[in-house]
């Protein structure tokens, strides 16, 4: 069992995990994989971005994207931004998410980050409890603008 960098052939399973909740069902569509592959290729080409998967016994059980953000403020603090955190439905609550997050926190520290941040939709109360149990604090109010 390990966190590893995702490969292009993992994209369909990653999208299936993104689809596997009420919000994901309204955002994702597997009828055309090409936009997801284009997105994966862009992430893979950027040295500050990595798509990861959690794999156990050859099965993908979780995924997330890690973005390293260099900064000037706070004495040049670098941040780790995580996005798209998912654990396969039947494996939620079994510790996969905790192991996956511990592994990505270690990677962020190794890459020189002094802070990890994420956003989670306000309706994802289970996810919020999960992140708080990991030590994340509700410190900011997030805002988005659709372009």
N, C-alpha and C positions, 0 to 999 in steps of 0.2 A: 504494500500500500504506500502510495506516494503522490505528492503533488508533482506534476510534470508539465512542461510546456506543451500546449495543445498542438496538434498537427492538423493540416488541412482536412484530412479524412475524418477528424473528430467533429467537424462543424455541424453536421446533421444532428448528432447526439447532443451537442451543446444547445442548439436551437430547440430541440425537444424538451430539454430541461427548462429553458426560458419560457416555453409555452405552458409548462405544467403548473400554472396557478391562474387565478381569476383575472389578474391584470395581464399576464402574458398572453392569455387567449385573445385579448383584444389588441395586442401589439404585434404579435408574430404570425407568420404565415409560411408554412413549409412547402407551399405549392411551387415556389420559385426559390431555389437555394442561392441563385447568383448574387443577390445583394449581400447575403451573409458571407459568401466566399470573398467578395470584394472587400468587405469590412475586415475579415480575418487577414487577408493579404496586406492591408494597410497597417493593421496592428503588428503583424509579424515583421514588417519592414522598418518599424520604428524602434530604435534601441531603448526607448524609455517606456515602451508598452509591451506587455506580455499577456497573452491569454493562457490561463492555466486550467488543467483538469485534475481532479482527484481520481486516481485509478486504484482499484483493488482487484486482484485476481483477474486482470484483463478487462474488467468492467468499469466504465466511466460512471462515477457516482456523484460528482460535483464539478462545478466550474466557477471561475471568476476571472475578471480582467484586472490587472495591476498596472497602474500608470504612475511613473515617477515624475514628480513635478519639482524642478529646481526652483529656488526662490531667492529673493534678495532680502525681503523683510524678515523680521525675527532672527537677525544675525545670519542671514543666508540659509535659513531652514529649508530643507528639502522635505516634501510631503509624499506620502504614498496614498494614492486614490484607488479605492477598489469599487468595481462596478459589476453588475450582472452576477451576483453571488447566488448560486442555486445548488441545492442537493436534490438528487432524484427522489421523487415523491415517496416511494416505499422505504427509503433509507433515512428520511428526516427523523430526527429524534434519536438516532443511533450513535451519535458522536462524530459522524463524518464531517459535519460543518465545523466542529471545534478543532479537529485535527487539521482540516484544510486551512482554517484561519490562523492557527498557530504556525503552520508552515509558511504562509505568506507574510506574516508579521516578521518572522525570522529573515526572510528574503529582503523585506523592506529595510530592516536594520542593517543587514549586510551591505545594502546599496547606499547607506548613509542617510536614510530618512530619519527625521526626528519626530515625525507625527504621521499617523494614519487617519484617513478620513473617508467617509462614505455618505451617500444619501440613501434613504429608503422611503418608499411611498408611505404617506400617512396612514393608509388603510392596512398596511402590513404590520399589524400589532405583534404578531408572533415573531417576525423578523426583528422588530425593535427590542423585544424582550431578549432575544438571542444575542444581539449586539451589546446590550447593556450588561448581560451576564459575562460577556468577554471583556468588559471594562470601558466600552465606548460610552461617552457622555453626550447628552443632547445639549450642545454648547452654542449652536447657531441655528438660525432659521434659514432653510434653503429656499431658493427661488429659481424658477426656470422661465425661459422665454422661447416659445416655439418659433423656429425660423423657416 
